Amino acid sequence: MKYKDGQTVRAGDVVQIDDLYRGVVVAAIEDKSYLPGYEEREWDYLESGALIDTNFAGLVHYPHDDEQLVLLSRGNEASE
């Protein structure tokens, strides 16, 4: 899954959603990238997209690239 600007969605990313909300990517399904506490075996049935812990509805599955998602920061920038 990719953001509008072409960057790959990764677990730990902080995102803006629809100019109003925020969230943290807890799982990037296709890349098998998961934050601690989110196990691949629990979510791999979704097959694609990302799980985002949002400030408006809790955990939301975005199954495809979504133009309303904007990367604000990488959760692991210190290690890059």
N, C-alpha and C positions, 0 to 999 in steps of 0.2 A: 504494500500500500504506500502511496506517495502523497505528499502535500501538493498543493497547486503549483508551487515553485519547483517541483521535481525532486525534492529531498525525500528520502525514505523515512517513513514513520518508524520510530524505535520506542521500546519500553523505556519509561522515565521521562519522555518528552513532556514539556508543559505546553499546552495548546490553548489558543483562543478559539471559541466556537461561535460562529454567527455574529461576530462583533460584540456580543453581549456577555458571554459566559466563558468560563475557564475549566480546564480539566488536566488530568495527568494520564498519559498513556500507560496502562498497566500491563498490556499485552499487545504485541504485534504478531498476529497469528501466523501469517505466511513465513515470517522470518524466525519463528520460534523464539521470540524474545519476550521474556516475562519478568516482571518484578517479583521479588520474594513475596510469597503468600498467594501467588497466582500460578498454579501448576498447569503445565502443558496438557497433561492428561485430562484435566477438567474442562478445558476450553478448545482443544483441537477439533472437536466436532463442528465448530463454526467454519472451519476450512479457510477463511479469508478475512481480511480487514483488521480492525483494532478494537480493543476494549478500552474505554476511557472512563475514568472515575471523574464525573462532572460535578460542578457545583450547583446544578439545577435539577438533576434527576438521578444522581448516584451513578451506578455502572451502566454504561450504554455501549452497545455493539454498533460500530460503523462498519458495514460489510464491504464497502468499496471506497475508492478515492472520493474525497468529499471537499468541494471548493470552500465550504464554510469553515474548515479546519486550517488554522494558521499556526505554524511553529513559533513559539515565543522563546523557548530555550531548551537545550538538551539537558537531560537529567544527569549526564555523565561528562559534562564539558571539561571538568578538571582532569580527566584521564585522556582527553583527546589531544 
